[in-house]
């Protein structure tokens, strides 16, 4: 934890902006992508749930993560409840330590996000295996690494509209 600079106060985040970010993320899930690109693309919806659960815990919690997961299940035509279960568990894990996570610098947060995104992937693999599907392969665990690397940039971009700009 860095004590050199004071933490800045942000303007209130509008619900419309949060809704817009999830709408864009779900639309990105629907884009037809080349076959090999899905091996390294992170789950943007999961990253957004983690971001908003850390920065806006009163607006995005376990229940909202579950609802967004159900929408993601319908949108991706996946096993119904798979994303909902994974997203709600990771949102719960964030809520357990949310006050500490806010105080971490972006590098420390990225490590926590990596662990949470990996947990998200493990939950989805276990649900698929329980339903009788074959193991996808170890490459399925690469996208959380890319997501953790993108975390600082995404965090800065999503909070940019809410920083106080002094002229």
C-alpha positions in Angstrom: 0.0 0.0 0.0 1.4 3.4 -1.0 1.2 6.3 1.4 3.1 8.8 -0.8 0.0 10.2 -2.6 -3.5 10.8 -1.3 -6.3 8.8 -2.7 -8.4 11.0 -5.0 -12.1 11.3 -4.6 -14.2 10.4 -7.6 -17.5 11.8 -8.8 -20.5 9.4 -8.4 -20.8 6.7 -11.0 -24.1 6.8 -12.9 -26.1 3.6 -13.3 -26.5 4.2 -17.0 -22.7 4.1 -17.4 -22.5 0.7 -15.6 -25.3 -0.6 -17.7 -23.7 0.7 -20.8 -20.4 -1.1 -20.0 -22.2 -4.4 -19.5 -24.2 -4.0 -22.6 -21.0 -3.4 -24.7 -19.3 -6.4 -23.0 -22.2 -8.7 -23.8 -22.3 -7.4 -27.3 -18.6 -8.2 -27.6 -19.4 -11.8 -26.5 -21.8 -12.1 -29.5 -19.2 -10.9 -32.1 -18.1 -13.7 -34.5 -14.4 -14.0 -34.0 -11.8 -16.0 -35.8 -11.3 -19.5 -34.5 -7.9 -19.1 -32.8 -8.6 -15.7 -31.2 -10.9 -17.1 -28.5 -7.9 -19.0 -26.9 -6.4 -15.8 -25.6 -9.4 -13.3 -25.2 -10.4 -12.8 -21.6 -14.0 -12.9 -20.3 -14.8 -9.2 -20.5 -18.0 -9.6 -18.6 -16.2 -11.2 -15.7 -13.6 -8.5 -15.6 -16.3 -5.8 -15.6 -18.2 -7.6 -12.8 -14.9 -7.7 -10.8 -14.2 -4.0 -11.6 -17.6 -2.7 -10.5 -17.8 -5.1 -7.5 -14.5 -3.5 -6.3 -15.3 0.1 -7.1 -19.1 0.2 -6.7 -20.0 -2.6 -4.3 -23.4 -1.3 -3.5 -24.5 -1.4 -7.1 -22.8 -4.6 -8.3 -22.9 -7.5 -5.9 -23.6 -11.2 -5.9 -27.2 -10.9 -7.0 -26.4 -8.6 -9.9 -23.5 -10.8 -10.9 -25.9 -13.8 -11.0 -28.4 -11.9 -13.2 -25.6 -10.8 -15.6 -24.4 -14.4 -15.6 -27.8 -15.6 -16.6 -27.9 -13.0 -19.4 -24.4 -14.2 -20.5 -25.6 -17.8 -20.5 -28.5 -17.0 -22.8 -26.3 -14.8 -25.0 -23.6 -17.4 -25.5 -26.0 -20.3 -25.6 -23.8 -22.1 -23.1 -24.9 -24.4 -20.3 -27.6 -22.4 -18.4 -26.4 -21.2 -15.0 -22.7 -21.8 -15.7 -21.7 -18.1 -16.0 -24.2 -17.2 -13.3 -22.6 -19.5 -10.8 -19.0 -18.5 -11.7 -19.8 -14.8 -11.7 -21.7 -14.9 -8.4 -19.0 -16.8 -6.6 -16.2 -14.5 -7.8 -18.4 -11.4 -6.9 -18.8 -12.9 -3.4 -15.0 -13.4 -3.1 -14.5 -9.8 -4.0 -17.0 -8.6 -1.5 -15.2 -10.5 1.3 -12.1 -8.3 0.8 -13.5 -5.3 -1.1 -12.2 -2.7 1.4 -8.7 -4.1 1.2 -8.8 -4.4 -2.6 -9.6 -0.8 -3.0 -6.4 0.1 -1.1 -4.2 -2.1 -3.3 -2.2 -0.5 -6.1 -3.0 -1.6 -9.6 -0.3 -4.2 -9.7 -1.5 -5.9 -6.5 -5.1 -5.7 -7.8 -4.0 -7.3 -11.1 -2.6 -10.3 -9.1 -5.9 -10.7 -7.2 -7.9 -10.3 -10.5 -5.7 -13.1 -12.0 -6.6 -15.4 -9.1 -10.3 -14.5 -9.4 -10.4 -14.9 -13.1 -8.7 -18.3 -12.8 -11.2 -19.3 -10.2 -13.9 -18.2 -12.6 -12.5 -20.5 -15.3 -12.1 -23.4 -12.8 -15.7 -23.1 -11.8 -16.8 -23.1 -15.5 -14.7 -26.2 -16.3 -16.0 -28.0 -13.3 -19.6 -27.3 -14.3 -18.9 -28.5 -17.8 -17.2 -31.7 -16.5 -20.2 -32.3 -14.2 -22.5 -32.0 -17.2 -20.6 -34.7 -19.1 -18.5 -32.5 -21.4 -14.9 -33.4 -22.2 -12.0 -31.4 -20.7 -11.3 -28.4 -23.0 -7.5 -28.3 -22.4 -5.0 -26.3 -20.4 -5.1 -23.5 -22.9 -8.5 -22.5 -21.4 -6.6 -21.0 -18.5 -4.6 -18.5 -20.6 -7.3 -15.8 -21.0 -7.2 -14.9 -17.3 -3.6 -14.0 -17.6 -4.4 -11.6 -20.5 -7.3 -10.2 -18.4 -4.9 -9.5 -15.5 -2.5 -7.8 -17.8 -5.3 -5.6 -19.2 -6.6 -4.8 -15.7 -4.6 -1.6 -15.0 -5.6 -0.1 -18.4 -9.3 -1.1 -18.1 -9.4 0.2 -14.5 -8.0 3.6 -15.6 -10.3 3.8 -18.6 -13.5 3.0 -16.7 -12.7 5.5 -13.9 -11.6 8.3 -16.3 -15.0 9.9 -16.7 -15.4 10.2 -12.9 -12.1 11.9 -12.0 -12.2 15.5 -11.1 -10.6 17.6 -13.8 -9.2 20.9 -12.6 -8.5 23.5 -15.3 
